[in-house]
């Protein structure tokens, strides 16, 4: 497996169908403004055209936890 973080993102895009067993439920869909015009995005969870404040708060909390090594 090769992971490249040159674009400054510290997360990796994954598809839930690639995992086996119990997986956490989907919480939100972000950056839906970049979806293909021919595709339809399900509205089973909240859709955000960019990065919502809730998502950014979770990222900041995760970064703080990593800095504190928890």
URTALIN-V813180 format. One record per run of one state. SS is the DSSP state (H for helix, E for strand, - for the rest). FROM is the first residue (numbers start at 1). TO is the last residue. If there is no record, write none. Layout:
{{SS | FROM | TO} {SS | FROM | TO}}
//
This chain:
{{- | 1 | 15} {H | 16 | 18} {- | 19 | 27} {E | 28 | 29} {- | 30 | 31} {H | 32 | 34} {- | 35 | 45} {E | 46 | 47} {- | 48 | 52} {H | 53 | 67} {- | 68 | 70}}
//
